[in-house]
């Protein structure tokens, strides 16, 4: 059989999708097609924000039934990827203790400072190589210790979100490596939990499961689930890179030693691919992260708030009755006056504001800048600021690596944003390669196939993508005026070189 059919669940913070992947082993091509999509959203209860994982699971089961009805016994495996950082706790019977909190939950406020009182910041970075962001799992779980949360005391098992769904699919409890590195308490080189840090913080260490590699066959579908869904018991469940970013980067066809990447979606993950962790004082000062990648790689990157800002502006406008398509937004931004003002996309006030437009205006007022005179100017401020932030992060990467990058591969849903792609090429003076748009799902599919023993290397995996998808090229149109604007941007965000 030359064609392999797999089901890839790509579960995002705002949208969940079941994708059918078809891999032609003979032609070395891959295609993905959306089978089913449903919304995902945070649910507020009092001051807390939760994910409704039971609803997600219900929809996943519907999708599995749909896939089997359509493809029957040709469906050979299932793989799950999700966002990073968030986790679930199970009791001694393997039951979910509560719906998982979201990374935007306010329970992490002030927790970084409390952690640093107990464990020095330098020690945490030296052991984990992960950038410091308030939303990290480390500060989420420590908040439970800090507030003496009884749920942590009855927990028997800690599972990251994709590990939870893999457990429900198979009955097996494992921690997949790429997702586990997002916690900020896993050693990315040794691939082991940093129990010394957790013990110093009072976090129980008996709850953490064995760490497995991406591309591991976890097991067959749980017989009880197979009976419930009326499907065969011999379907494999394979862990791709369960962190969606790692699956996406694996599917970056142009990523190379001299080509960095931007995985563009709700977040922009900006960085380079390395064979080993890069952990030193300067990397910590630049707040670079060493997350796990497929085939023993390290995704050395910075998290930047990306299309989240744009989506929140769209939501605010939609609530007022103004629905805008992305084409309309990009046209307005292109026609707007350039360089009127700048924002720092990573400003804490943009993490979870009730009204993103008001939050941006407040930031501009705080930094002594002119407020936008039109929606086009508002969106242009966001896109220009993102492109300049990309430039800063790539300059820092080049400084750490001691070499220049010649290009940037932008993939994921945000790679459709031709305006931001061109700004990125212009502002960085580097060639931008855009695509594939469905990088996460494609990476999930091909890493499942690698887990089935068919694809043997990252280079071979990327050949399937090059054979299957057209990559758009944006050449830089460099101008001296960008330097003046960049210096102004750096001044606004308070960055000193």
C-alpha positions in Angstrom: 0.0 0.0 0.0 1.6 3.3 -1.1 -0.9 5.6 0.5 -1.1 6.0 4.2 -4.1 7.7 5.8 -3.9 9.2 9.3 -6.1 11.4 11.5 -4.3 14.5 12.9 -5.9 16.5 15.7 -4.6 20.1 15.7 -6.1 21.6 18.9 -5.6 25.3 19.2 -6.5 28.0 21.7 -9.2 29.4 19.5 -10.0 26.6 17.0 -9.7 22.8 17.0 -9.5 20.8 13.8 -9.5 17.2 12.8 -7.4 16.8 9.6 -7.0 13.9 7.3 -3.5 13.3 6.1 -2.7 11.3 3.0 0.9 10.3 2.6 2.1 8.7 -0.7 5.1 6.7 0.2 6.1 6.0 -3.4 5.8 9.6 -4.7 7.0 11.1 -1.3 4.1 13.6 -1.1 1.7 14.6 1.6 -1.7 16.3 1.6 -4.0 17.4 4.4 -7.7 18.1 4.3 -10.0 19.4 7.0 -12.5 16.8 8.1 -14.1 18.7 11.0 -13.6 21.9 12.9 -15.0 23.3 16.1 -14.3 26.4 18.2 -12.3 26.5 21.4 -12.4 29.3 23.9 -11.6 30.1 27.5 -14.4 29.9 30.0 -14.4 32.4 32.9 -15.8 31.3 36.3 -15.3 34.1 38.8 -11.7 35.3 38.4 -10.6 32.0 36.9 -10.2 31.0 33.2 -10.6 27.3 32.2 -10.5 25.1 29.1 -13.5 22.9 28.5 -11.5 19.7 27.8 -14.6 17.5 28.1 -16.2 19.3 25.2 -13.0 19.0 23.2 -13.0 15.3 23.9 -16.6 14.9 22.9 -15.8 16.6 19.5 -12.7 14.5 19.1 -14.8 11.3 19.4 -17.2 12.7 16.8 -14.3 13.3 14.5 -12.9 9.8 14.9 -16.3 8.3 14.0 -16.5 10.5 11.0 -13.0 9.5 9.9 -13.7 5.8 10.2 -17.0 6.1 8.4 -15.2 7.8 5.5 -12.0 5.7 5.3 -12.7 2.5 7.2 -9.8 0.2 7.8 -7.5 2.4 5.7 -7.3 4.7 8.7 -4.1 3.5 10.4 -3.3 6.0 13.1 -4.3 9.1 15.2 -2.0 11.8 16.5 -2.7 14.9 18.7 -0.9 18.2 19.0 -2.0 21.2 21.1 -0.8 24.5 22.4 1.9 24.3 25.2 2.1 25.2 28.9 -1.3 24.1 30.2 -1.8 20.9 32.2 -4.4 18.6 33.9 -4.3 16.7 37.1 -5.7 13.2 37.6 -6.6 11.5 40.9 -5.6 8.0 42.0 -8.4 6.5 39.9 -7.2 8.3 36.8 -10.1 10.7 36.9 -9.8 14.4 35.9 -9.7 16.5 39.1 -10.9 19.7 37.5 -11.0 21.4 34.1 -7.5 22.7 33.3 -6.8 26.4 33.9 -5.7 28.4 30.8 -2.3 30.0 30.6 -4.0 33.5 30.7 -5.5 32.7 34.1 -4.6 35.5 36.6 -3.4 32.9 39.2 0.2 33.4 37.9 0.3 37.1 38.8 3.2 37.7 41.1 4.3 34.0 41.0 7.5 34.5 39.1 8.8 36.8 41.9 7.8 34.3 44.5 9.5 31.5 42.7 12.7 33.5 42.4 12.7 34.0 46.2 13.1 30.2 46.5 15.1 29.3 43.4 17.4 31.7 41.7 16.4 32.8 38.2 19.9 31.8 36.9 19.5 28.2 38.2 16.1 27.8 36.5 17.5 28.9 33.2 20.7 26.9 33.5 18.7 23.7 34.1 15.8 24.3 31.6 16.9 26.9 29.1 13.3 28.2 28.9 12.4 31.8 28.6 10.7 33.6 31.5 7.1 34.3 30.9 4.5 34.6 33.6 2.2 32.1 31.9 4.7 29.2 32.1 3.6 25.9 33.7 6.2 26.4 36.4 4.4 29.4 37.8 0.9 27.9 37.3 1.8 24.8 39.4 3.7 26.9 42.0 0.6 29.1 42.4 -1.2 25.9 43.7 1.6 25.4 46.2 1.6 29.0 47.2 -2.1 29.1 47.8 -2.1 25.7 49.5 -4.5 24.3 46.8 -6.0 20.9 48.0 -6.3 19.7 44.4 -2.5 19.4 44.2 -2.5 17.3 47.3 -4.8 14.7 45.9 -3.2 14.6 42.5 -1.7 11.3 41.4 -0.7 12.2 37.8 0.3 15.4 36.0 -0.4 15.4 32.2 0.0 18.2 29.7 -3.0 18.8 27.5 -2.0 16.5 24.6 -0.9 13.9 27.0 -4.4 14.0 28.6 -6.0 13.3 25.3 -3.5 10.5 24.5 -4.4 9.0 27.9 -8.1 9.1 27.1 -7.4 7.6 23.7 -5.2 4.7 24.9 -5.3 4.5 28.7 -1.5 5.1 28.7 0.0 8.0 30.8 3.2 9.5 29.2 4.7 13.0 28.8 5.8 13.7 25.3 9.1 15.5 25.1 8.4 18.6 23.0 5.3 19.5 25.1 7.1 18.7 28.3 9.8 21.3 27.5 7.3 24.1 27.6 6.8 23.6 31.3 10.1 25.3 32.3 10.9 22.3 34.5 12.4 19.8 32.1 16.0 19.6 31.1 16.0 19.7 27.3 19.3 18.0 26.9 18.9 15.2 29.4 15.2 15.0 28.6 14.3 14.5 32.3 12.2 16.4 34.8 14.2 18.9 37.0 13.1 17.4 40.3 15.6 19.5 42.2 13.8 22.7 41.2 10.3 21.2 41.8 11.3 19.9 45.2 12.8 23.3 46.2 9.4 24.8 45.3 7.4 22.2 47.3 5.9 20.7 44.2 5.2 16.9 44.6 7.5 15.0 42.1 5.7 11.6 42.2 3.0 12.9 39.8 5.2 13.3 36.7 5.1 10.5 34.2 7.8 9.0 32.0 9.0 11.3 29.1 8.7 9.8 25.6 10.1 11.0 22.2 8.0 12.5 19.4 7.2 9.7 16.9 6.5 7.2 19.7 3.7 4.7 19.2 1.8 5.1 22.5 -0.5 2.2 21.9 -3.7 1.0 20.3 -7.1 2.6 20.8 -8.5 1.8 24.2 -10.9 -1.2 23.7 -13.6 0.6 25.7 -13.4 3.6 23.4 -13.3 1.4 20.3 -16.5 -0.3 21.5 -18.2 3.1 22.2 -17.3 4.5 18.8 -17.8 1.1 17.0 -14.4 1.2 15.4 -11.6 -1.4 15.2 -9.2 -1.9 18.2 -6.1 -2.0 16.1 -5.8 1.8 15.2 -2.4 3.1 16.4 -2.1 6.2 18.5 1.2 7.9 17.7 2.6 10.9 19.5 3.8 13.4 16.8 5.6 16.5 18.3 2.6 17.1 20.5 3.5 20.7 21.0 2.0 22.4 18.0 5.0 24.7 17.5 7.4 21.7 17.2 5.2 19.9 14.7 5.0 23.2 12.7 8.7 23.7 12.7 9.4 20.2 11.6 7.2 21.0 8.6 9.2 24.2 7.8 10.6 23.1 4.4 13.1 26.0 4.1 14.4 25.9 7.7 18.1 25.4 7.7 21.3 26.5 9.4 21.1 29.9 7.8 17.3 30.2 7.5 15.3 31.0 10.7 11.6 30.7 11.1 8.4 32.3 12.3 5.6 30.0 13.2 2.8 32.5 12.8 -0.5 32.0 14.6 -2.0 33.2 17.8 1.6 33.4 18.9 4.6 34.2 16.7 7.4 31.7 17.6 10.5 33.3 16.2 13.9 31.5 16.1 16.3 29.0 14.7 16.7 25.2 14.7 19.7 23.9 16.6 21.1 20.4 17.2 21.7 21.1 20.9 20.5 23.4 23.6 22.1 26.9 23.7 22.1 27.9 27.3 24.3 30.8 28.6 24.0 34.1 30.4 23.4 36.1 27.2 20.7 33.7 26.0 19.0 34.2 29.4 19.3 38.0 29.1 17.7 37.8 25.6 15.0 35.5 27.1 15.5 32.8 24.5 13.9 29.4 25.0 15.3 25.9 24.3 12.2 23.9 23.5 12.3 20.4 22.2 11.9 19.6 18.5 11.5 16.5 16.4 14.4 14.2 15.5 16.6 15.4 18.4 16.5 19.1 17.5 16.1 22.1 19.7 13.6 24.9 18.7 15.6 27.9 19.9 13.1 30.7 19.9 11.2 33.6 21.5 7.5 33.7 22.0 5.9 36.9 20.7 2.2 37.7 20.9 1.2 37.5 17.3 -2.2 37.3 15.6 -3.8 37.3 19.0 -3.6 41.0 19.0 -5.2 41.3 15.6 -7.9 38.7 16.5 -8.8 40.6 19.7 -9.1 43.8 17.7 -11.4 42.0 15.3 -13.5 40.6 18.2 -13.9 44.1 19.7 -15.0 45.5 16.3 -17.3 42.5 15.7 -19.0 43.1 19.1 -19.8 46.6 17.8 -21.3 45.2 14.6 -18.2 45.7 12.3 -17.1 42.4 10.8 -13.8 42.7 9.0 -12.1 40.0 6.8 -8.4 39.6 6.7 -8.3 40.9 3.1 -10.0 44.1 4.2 -7.7 44.5 7.2 -4.5 44.1 5.0 -5.8 46.5 2.4 -6.6 49.1 5.0 -3.2 48.6 6.7 -1.3 48.8 3.3 -3.0 52.1 2.5 -2.4 53.7 5.9 0.4 56.1 6.8 3.5 54.2 7.9 5.4 54.6 11.1 2.9 56.8 13.0 3.4 54.8 16.3 4.7 51.5 17.7 3.7 49.0 20.4 5.6 46.2 22.1 3.6 43.1 21.1 4.7 41.5 24.4 3.5 44.3 26.7 1.8 42.6 29.7 -1.4 44.7 29.2 -1.9 42.8 25.9 -2.0 39.3 27.4 -5.7 39.2 28.2 -7.3 42.7 28.1 -11.1 43.1 28.0 -10.8 45.5 25.1 -7.6 45.3 22.9 -8.3 48.6 21.1 -8.5 50.4 24.4 -5.4 48.6 25.6 -3.4 49.7 22.6 -4.6 53.3 22.9 -3.7 53.3 26.6 -0.2 52.0 25.7 0.3 54.8 23.1 -0.9 57.4 25.5 1.5 56.0 28.2 4.4 56.1 25.8 3.6 59.6 24.5 2.6 58.6 21.0 -0.2 59.6 18.7 -3.3 57.4 18.7 -4.4 56.0 15.3 -6.7 58.1 13.2 -8.2 55.2 11.4 -8.6 51.4 11.6 -6.0 51.1 8.9 -3.5 53.0 11.0 -4.3 50.8 14.0 -3.7 47.6 12.1 -0.6 49.0 10.5 0.9 49.9 13.9 0.4 46.3 15.0 1.9 44.8 11.8 4.9 47.2 11.7 5.6 46.6 15.4 5.5 42.8 14.9 7.9 43.0 12.0 10.3 45.1 13.9 10.1 42.7 16.9 10.9 39.9 14.5 14.0 41.8 13.4 15.1 42.4 17.0 14.7 38.7 17.9 16.6 37.6 14.8 19.4 40.1 15.5 19.7 38.6 19.0 19.8 35.1 17.5 22.6 36.1 15.1 24.5 37.6 18.0 24.1 34.3 20.0 25.0 32.1 17.1 27.9 34.2 15.8 26.6 34.0 12.2 24.2 35.8 9.9 20.9 34.3 8.7 20.1 34.8 5.0 16.3 34.0 5.1 13.2 33.4 7.2 10.6 30.7 6.7 7.2 31.9 7.8 4.6 29.1 8.1 1.3 28.5 9.8 -2.0 30.4 9.3 -0.3 33.8 9.7 1.8 33.0 6.6 -1.2 34.1 4.5 -0.6 37.6 5.7 1.2 38.9 2.6 1.5 42.4 4.1 3.3 41.3 7.2 5.5 38.9 5.2 6.6 41.8 3.0 7.2 44.0 6.0 9.3 41.3 7.6 11.4 40.9 4.4 11.8 44.7 4.2 12.6 45.4 7.8 15.0 42.5 8.3 16.6 42.8 4.8 16.2 39.0 4.4 14.3 36.8 2.0 11.1 35.5 3.4 9.7 32.1 2.4 6.0 31.8 3.2 4.3 28.5 3.7 3.0 26.0 4.2 -0.1 27.4 5.8 -1.0 24.1 7.4 2.4 23.4 8.8 1.3 22.1 12.1 -1.1 19.6 10.7 1.4 18.5 8.0 4.1 18.1 10.7 1.7 16.1 12.8 0.8 13.8 9.9 4.4 13.2 8.8 5.6 12.6 12.3 2.9 10.0 12.8 4.2 8.3 9.6 7.8 8.6 11.0 6.4 6.8 14.1 5.1 4.1 11.9 8.7 3.5 10.6 8.3 5.0 7.1 10.1 8.4 7.4 13.6 8.1 8.9 14.9 11.7 9.2 13.9 15.3 9.4 15.6 15.9 6.0 13.4 13.2 4.4 10.3 14.6 6.1 10.9 18.0 4.6 11.4 16.5 1.2 7.7 15.3 1.3 6.7 19.0 1.9 8.9 20.4 -0.8 7.4 17.9 -3.2 3.8 18.9 -2.2 3.5 22.6 -1.5 4.5 25.8 -3.3 6.4 28.2 -1.2 5.9 32.0 -1.9 9.0 34.2 -1.9 9.1 37.8 -0.6 12.3 39.6 -1.5 13.4 42.5 0.7 12.9 46.1 -0.6 15.3 47.7 1.8 15.1 51.4 2.5 17.2 53.6 4.8 14.1 55.1 6.4 13.5 51.7 8.1 16.6 52.3 10.2 15.2 55.5 11.7 11.8 53.9 12.3 13.6 50.8 13.9 15.5 53.0 16.3 12.2 54.8 17.2 10.6 51.4 17.8 13.5 50.3 20.1 13.1 53.5 22.0 9.4 53.0 22.5 9.8 49.4 23.9 12.7 50.6 26.1 15.4 48.4 24.5 19.0 49.4 24.7 21.5 47.7 22.5 
